[in-house]
């Protein structure tokens, strides 16, 4: 049973308990007051609505799963919601959390602007007038992403045009204490021209002017993207598993 002495009251207390890790600084948005708990070497938090996940955790996966199992039993977390956990194996959830899907990915970050890339000067900030073209490009090139026009987590959109056509785009989802890139994609017909590198570098450089760290996420199966991000300086990495509760 979760006890009062395990509770962490508010964002500042959770950040301190997590050692102000870049992942916690990203996940815990400025102005929000999440609830948190600590058990052994795990720090767990529940997020306010609107962030796309019910909660997250750092540290030991066993204690984190135990805490979330209690929160599910108490009705604090419900089926159909997502939890972002330390990397785990499905067997570690057996009998404790019922899930319908597990996505493995890496949270990567850098404290330095990336090397300048050819074509980076073509990266521009987009406006509301670009949203139809954004939606069309995302549906064609990256239909599984959750970063789309209208997503309340997105601060700004950036893109690259080829003439009048939008051929690459990415979302600035910097709601926490560091810059965060999401939904980076290039039109299938425009791939192989270095546009992904130009887009990532241009966005990261823009955010580096405002934040001391810039981060992004990459699925473990996307080997090409992971190689690109590492080349651009995103070498620090934290293994994550996103769990969809059944």
N, C-alpha and C positions, 0 to 999 in steps of 0.2 A: 504494500500500500504506500502511495506517495504521502510523505509526511511534511509538516510545515517547515522543518529545518532543511528540507531539500529545495525549497522554493527560492527563486531568484526574482526579485521584484523589479521589473522594468528593463528597458533596453540597456542602460548603462551597466546594471548588475550582470546581465547576460554577457555583454561584451567583455567585461572584466573577467568573468569566469572562463570565457573562451580564449583568454589571452589576447583579445583583440585580433584574432585570426582574420586574414582577409576574407575568408568565406563568410564568417559571422558579420563582418562589416558590410558585406554586400547584401546578405539576406535580411538583416535588421534595418529597415528603412528609417531614415531621419523623420522625426515627428511621431512615429508609432510607439506604442507602449506594449510590446508583446509580453507574454507570461513565460517563465522559464523554470527549469528544475535541473538539479545536478545529482547524479548517482555514480559513485565510484569515479571513473575517468571520463564519463559522458556528460555533456551539457546539451539539453534539449529545450526547444522553444516552440510555442504555438504562435502563429502569425494572425494578425487581423485579416478580415476578408479583403479580397481584391488582389492578392499577390500570386494567385495561381497554385498555391500549395497550402496545406493546413499547418505545416511545421517543418522544422529541420533539426539537425543534430550534428555535433562534433564529438570526437573522442571514440570511446569503445563502443562497438556496434552492439554487443550483448546487452549492456546496461541501457543503451538508447532504445533498443527494441522492447526491453522490459518496461521502460517508462511509457512508451507509446502504447503498448498493450493495455496498460492500466488506464491511459487516457481514452482509448477506444471503449473499454469496458464502462467507463464513467460517462460516455456519451459526448466527451469533449472533441473527439475526432470521429468522423462518420464514413461509412462506405462511400466510394466515389471520389474521395479526396486523395491528394498526393502528399507524401512525406519524402523529404530529401535527407537521406541517411548516409553514414559512412559506407564504403563499399562492402557489400555482403554477398553471401551465397544464399540461394533460395532455402536451403536446409536450415539456415539460422532463423527463419521465420516460422518453421513448422510448429504448429500448435500454439503460436503466440499471436501472429497477425495473418489474417486472410487477405490475399492479394490476387489481382487479376493480371498484373503486369509489373515487370521490373526493368528499368532502363539504366544501364551502366554508362557513366560519363565521367569526364575529368574537368574539374574547375582549375583553370590555369590563370596565372597572373604575372605581371611584370611591374617593376618600379621605374623603368626607363623607357623613353620613347623608342619606337622601332627604327631600324635602319630605313632610310629614304628608299621608296620603291618607284620604279618607272610607272608613270601614269597617275601617281598619287595626287597630282595637282588637279585631276579631273573629278575628284571627290567633292560633292557639294551637299549642302544641307537642303532637304526637301521640304515642301510645304503641303498644306492640306489639299491644294490643287493636284498634287501628285498622287494622292491616295488611290484613285482608280488604277493608275498604272502600277503602283506598288502592289495592290491586291492581285492584279493580273500576273505580274512577274512572280510573286510568291506562290501562287497557285500552280504555275508552270514549273518553277525551279525548286521549290522547297515546301511542298504542301503539308508536311508533317510539323512544321514549326508552329508554335503558339504565338509568336510575335507577328502581329498583323495590324493594319490600320485600325484604330479604335481601341487597341489594347491599352488599358489605363496604366500599365507598367512602363510604357514607352514614353520617353521624354522627347526624343527627336528621331527623325529618320534621315539617313544619308544615302546617297546613291551616285552612280556613274551613268552618264548618258552616251549613247552612240548616235549622234545626230539628235533626232527628236525622241528616240526610243530609250527607255530606261532599261539598262542591261545588267545592273548590279545594285544591290541595296543591303542595308543593315540598320538595325535598331540600336539606339542609345537607351539602355535601361538602367541608367545610373540613379537609383533611388536611395542607395545606402551611402556609405562613406568612401566609396571608390568608384571609378568609372567601370561600366560594364557594357560589353558589346554582345548583341544577340541577333539571331536571324540572318546571319551573313550568307548571301547567296548571289550566284551569277547565272544569268540565262544560259540554258544548255548550249545554244548556238554560239555563245560568246566565250565559252570556257577555253582554257589553254592559252589565253593571251596575257595572263598576269593580272587580270582584273581583281581576282580575289585577294591577292597580295596588296594591290594598290588600295582597295577599299578598306581592308583591315588596318593597314598602316596609316592611312589618312584619318580614319576614325580614331584610332588609338592615339595618334599625335594630338588631335583636337581635344580629346578627353584628358590627356596627360598635362595639358595646360591648366586644368582645373582640379585634378585629383593626384594624390601621391602614388596611387597604384591604378592600373587598368586591368580588368579581368574579362574572361569569356568562358564559355563551356563548350566542350566538344565530346560527341559520342565516341566510345572506345573503338567502335567498328569503323569510324571515319579516319582511317590511317593517313590519307593524303592531307586532310585538313589539319590533323595533329602535327604532321611534319612541317606544314607551312607555319603554323602558329609558333612552333618551337624556333623555327628560323627567324621569325620576327621578334623573338625575345621572350615569348610566353613560356618560360622554362620551369618555373615553380608550378607544382601541380598537386591537387588533392583528389583522390579517388572517391567518387560518389555513386550512390544507387538511388534512383527515384522510384518509389514504391506506390502503386495505385491500389488503394484498399478496395477489397471486394465486399 
